[in-house]
């Protein structure tokens, strides 16, 4: 397809995403940043990690988005005593047939909300890891494919340390996006107050089904990205690995222990295409990379002891990358 044909197709198909946003907005006040990123993850087939203090409607936003889609949704409350079998299922002995039969766990759904994921022990996190990466689950010696689409949206609380197990780097890297959720504005909080005081039950409509999502994902893959944009993505990723090769950020080599992996390059391209789709465009521009890039890179840059001693955050370094790296 030519760029014009792709653009026309995107203009025809993308309004359905606006309808989903409108339905979510019936329940959720503000939080456009979070809703947009959830839609990017949905279209780019990437899992999402949401971090923020309690009470910012993380769980409500995820469940509301899932309710606009005619698909299966399970919410899993992660606790320190959770077992892998509680997540993926186990083998049950059938006395009549004298055989072990699989009993599938709650992970067999299109959308999974892993609430407070950092409260689960390492065994449970590794069980979730296979489902996220391979889109399959092993029960006994048999692998079972997960339904398509399959998307994990996980929340974690950055404040409490008691009874939590920090997510290992390998697991964090599986999340396409890490969102830092902030407080609403004063005006938004007044609207929340008015809405919650009435305590009305707000119903959201089913807008889309799983087959439609898979078709939209296929269209997102076809969105045009020229070589200059690809070079810009590579510059950003390689700047996290070898800052010394970039004049403006040479000093960052003492602050970054480990840079972003090739998975970051792939995710930047996929998420930028999804963001272009949300903007009703059939081609990627640098603004798409800038809009989504921090959410993809912030959890993939590992700091040195020097950076931690100087209380420099990953967020600061990633913001500087986007300020200093030349835009095509």
N, C-alpha and C positions, 0 to 999 in steps of 0.2 A: 504493500500500500504506500501511496505517496503521503507526504506530510499533510497535504490538504485533506486527503481522505481520512487519515487518522484523526485530524482535528475535527472534522465534521462528525465523525462517529463519536468522539468524546463529548462534543456539544450535545449530541442526541441522547447519550446514555447517562451523563453525569448528573442531570437534575434529580435523579432518584436519591443521590447522596444528600442533596439539600433537604429532601423530604424527611430523611432519617434524622438530620440535625434538628429540624423543626419539631419532630416528635420528642426527641431527647430534651429540647428546650422547654417543653411543657412541664417537665419534672425538675430539671436542673437549671438553676439560675446562674448565669455567668459560666465560668470554667470553659470558655471557648477553646482555650489552648488544649485542655485535656481531651475534649470531645474531638477536635480536629486530629490530634495524634492517634486517638483510638481508631478513627476512620482510616488514617494512613496505614496503621498496622493491619486493619481488616483488609484493605485493598492490596497491600504489599506482602501479605501472608507472613507477617512478622509478629512475634510475641512481644508483650509490653509489660514493663515493670513500672509501677507507680509508687513514688515515695512521697510521703507527706505526713504531717501530724494528724492525729485522729480528728474526725469530725469535718473533713473537707469534701465529703460526698464522693470519695473514690469508689467505694463499693456500690453506692446507689447509681453512679454514672455508668459503671460497667454493666450492672444488671438491667438498667433502663435501655442501654444500647442493645443488649442481647434480646430484650423484649420487642424491639422493633424488627427483629429478624425471625422468620418462621423456622426456627431451628432449636435443637436441644441445648440447654444451658444448665450447668451444675456449679454450685458455689461450694467450695471446700474450705472449711475453717482449719487452718494448720495449727497444730498444738504439739508440744514437746513429746507427748506419748503416742503420736500418730505412727502407724506402721505402713510400710510399702503396700501391703495387701489392702489396707483401708483405701488406698488411692487407685491401684491398678486392678485389684481383684485377686482371686486365689482359686485353687482347685478344691472342689468339694467332692467327698466320696458319696457315690450313689449306691445304696445298698441293693436296690433292685437289679441294677445292671452290673454291680460289682466293679464299677469303673469310676475314675476320677473325672469330673466334668468341670469346665471352667465357669466360675461365677465372676462376670466382668464387674469392675469397680466403677466409681463415678467419673473417672477420667474419660470414659467412652461417651463423650458428648461433643457437639460442635464448638461450644464456648465454655471455657473453664475459668472461673474466678478463683484463684488461689489466694485466699485472704490471709494476710500476715505470714507470708511465705517463709520469712526468716525465723519463725518459731518452730519449724519442723527440723528434725535431726537429719544428718547427712544421708542416711539410707533412703529416706523419703525424697529428699531433694534429687538424689541420683536416679530414682525411679521416674520422677517427673522429667528429668533431663533426657532420658531416652525417648519419652513420648513427644517432647518438644522438638528434638532434633530429627528423629527417625520417623515421626508420625506413626509409630507402632508401639505395642506393648508386649512384653514377654511374660506369659503366665506358664509356669512349668518349663517345658522345653519347646513350646509353640509360641510363635509370634502372631499377634492379631493386629490388623491395620485399624487405625483410628478413623472416625468419620471425616469426610471432607465437606466443607472447610473445618480445620481444627486450629483453634487460637487460644493461647493461654494469656490471661491478663492477671498479673500478680500484684498485690499491694504489700508494702512493708512500712513499718513505723520507725523513723530514724531516731526517736528519742530513747525508748526503753532498751536497755541492754540486758536486763535480767531475764533469763529464760529464752534468749534468742541465740540462733546459730548463724553467724554471718555467711552470706551466700559465697561459695567458692568462685574464683575468677572464671573457671570454665563454664559455670552455670550462668553467671551474669552476662557472659559473652553471647549466650544463646538468645538473649533478649535483643530484639532489633532496636527498641527504644527504651530509654529510661527517662521517665517524666518526673520533674520536680514540681509537686503541686503546692501552690501558695494560697494564702488566705484570700477570700473575696474582697472586693472594694466595699466601702461604706454603703454606697447606693445598692450594690448587689445584696449585701447582708440585710438591708431593710426589706428588699423584695422577698428574701428567704424568710424573714420574720413574718411578713404578711401572709405568705403562702402556708407556712407551718402552723400559724395560729388558727387558720381556718380548718386545718386538718382534713382537707378533702381528699378523697381517693381519686388520683388522676390516672386514667387509662391511656396507654399508648397503643397506636395501631401497628399491626404487622405490615411492613412496607416491602420486604424483600425476602426471598427464600435462598437456601444454600446454592442451588444451581445458578441463580442470578449472580451470586457473589463470585462463583468460579468463572463465570463469563466475563464479569467486570475485571477480575484479576488478569484474565487473558488479554483483555484490551489494554490494561495498564502496562503490561509487558511490551506492547507494541508502540507505546509512546516514544516519540523520536528524541534521541539525545545525541547532539553533535560532539565531535572529537574534542573541541575546546572545553566543553563541560566535563568530559571524561578526564581530561588533563587536570582540571581544577580539583576534581575529586581525588585524583592520585596525589596532587600537591598537598592537599590537606592531610591525607593519611600518612604520606611519607614524612611530612613535617613533624608528626608525632614520633616517628622512629629515628629520623636523622635531622634534628633541628639545625645542626651545625652547617648543613648545606643550604640553609636559607638565611640570607644576610640579617633580616630584621629580628630573627628569633634564635640566634646562635646561643645565647645564654641559657636557653631552655634545655640544652643537653644535660645540664647538671640537675634539672628538676624532674625529668622524665626517666623513670627506670625502665619502663616497657611501653612501647607504642601500640597503636591499633593494629589488629590482625587483618588479613585479607577479607575476613567476613565483614569488617567495617566498610571496605570499598564496595562490596556487593550490596550491602544494606543501604549505603548512601545513594547508590544509583536507583535501587528499587523504591526507596522511600521518596526520593525526589520525583520519580515518575508518578507515584501515588498522589503526591502533593500537587503536581501539575494537573492531574485529573480532577482534584477537588476544586481547582481554580478554573475548570472547564477549558483546559488547554491540551492540545495533542503533542506538545513539545516541552522540553525542560529548559528553564532559564536559570541563571546563577542564583536568583532570589529563592528558588525552590530548595537549593542546596543550603543556603543560609538559613532558611526558615526551619529546616528539619535537622540540620547537621549537628547541632549541639546535643540534641537528644540521642543521637547515635554514637557520638564520640565520648561523651562525658564519663561513661562507665568503662571505657576501654583504655584509658590512659592511667598507667600505674605510676605513682609518684615516688621519688627517691626520699631517703631520710632527710636530706637537706631541705627539700620542699616542705615536708611535714613539719620540720623544725621551725621553718619560717612561716608556718601556718598558711601556706599557699594551697588552694583547693583545685581539684580537677577542673571545676567550672571556670576558674580564673584563666587557666592555661588554654582551655578550649576556646574561650571567648577571645583570647589574644590571637589565636590561630586565625580566626575569622576576620579579625581586624587587620592582621599583618600580611596574610597570604594574598597575592594579587588576584583579582577577579578578572576572568576573561571578558 
